[in-house]
Amino acid sequence: MRLHGYVILENHLHYVAQAPELGKCVRGFKSFTARQIIDHLRDRGAERVLERLRFAKRAYKGDRVHQLWQEGSHAELIYSSEVMREKLDYIHHNPLKRGYVDRAGHCAVTLPDGYSFTFTINCKEKQN
């Protein structure tokens, strides 16, 4: 997967990326990071956060207890360099618009109690 730009917010992300099977890569990212984050929260005894994630889970989702990410994705075709710039500008300014930072381009990452996560996502092309 080639990632051109991204911003991760509290329950969703915006990104510009390309891959032969982009949907598969996004599902893998969301699944893996959700599992890692939820396990980490459990290990740390972060019950208030876990309770919020239990509350966020859709009633029909019987295969899980928590819901970390918003469901689905909303892919848009980027058909010109102008549209690419527009999408990257949106991503770049999103934390400012939401009040997380004072200036566009500043990255504010605040994780309570020293939470941190490391992960690797491997999105391979489907073999024929």
N, C-alpha and C positions, 0 to 999 in steps of 0.2 A: 504494500500500500504506500502510496506517495501522499504525504500530508503537507498541504500548502499553508494552512493556518487553522487555529482552533482556539476556543475558549471553553473552559469547563465551569459551569455554574452549579448551583446547589442541587438541582435534580435533572439537569439536561446539559447538553453540550451543543455548540455550533462548530462546524468544521468545514473545510474545503479539502477534499481528498479525491484521489482516483485509485482504482484497483479493478482488476478484472471481475472480482466478485466482492464489490464494496459492501453490499448488504451483509454478507457472511462475515466480513471483517468487523463491521459495526456491531453485529450481534455478539461476536466473540469478545470484543472489547467490553461491551456492556455487561455481559455475563461474567467474565473474569473479574473485572473491577468490582462489580457488586458483591461477588462472593468474597473477594479479598477484604473489602471494606467492612462488610457485615461480620466476617470472622474476626477481624481486628477489633471492631467495636465490642463484640462478645467477650473477647479475651481481656479487654480493658474494663469490662463491667459498665459500659455506657448504656444503661437501661433506658434512660430518657430518650436518647436518640433512637435506640432500637424500637421503642414504643411508637415513636413517630413514623418509623419505617413500616411497622406492622399496620398502623392506621392507614398509611398510603396505599397498601396493597389492594388491588381490585378484588372484589368478592369472588369473581369467577376464576381467579388464579389459584387453583388448588395445588399447584406444584411448588409453591413457595410460601414462606411466612412473611417475608419483607418485600417491599418495593423500593428500590433505590433510585433507578432512572425512570424518566417518563417513558411510556410505551411508544414504540414505533419510531420511524424516522421520516423525514420529509425531504427527499432528494430533489434537487433542482439541477437541470442541465445548465452548465456554464458554456455559452456558445460564443463568447468573444472576450477579448482582454478587458473591455470596459465592464462587462458583467463580473469578471474575476475581481477587478479592483473594487467594485461595489460590494461584493460579498466579503472580501477581506477587510474593507473599511468597516463594515457592519460588525464583524467579529472583533476587530481592533477596538471599536468604540463601545461595545456592549457592556463591559464592566463599568465604564464611566456612566453610561445611561442608567444602569441599575444602582448607581451610588456606591459601588465597591471601591472605587479609586477616585482621586481628585483630577487626574489628567489622563487622557487617552494614551495608551502605550505603557502606563505603569501597571505592573502586575501585582495584585494584592492577593496573597495566598495566606489565609489564617486558618490554622487547624487547631482546635482546642486541645489542651493537654499534650501537646507535642505529637499528635497523630502524624504519621507519614506512611506512604505506601510506595512500594516499588513493584513494577510489573513489566512483563514482556508479552507482547501479542504477536503471534505468528500467523499471518494470513497468506497461506499458500494458494497458488492457482490450482484449480481442480485438475487432477491428472486424468487424461483420456484413457 
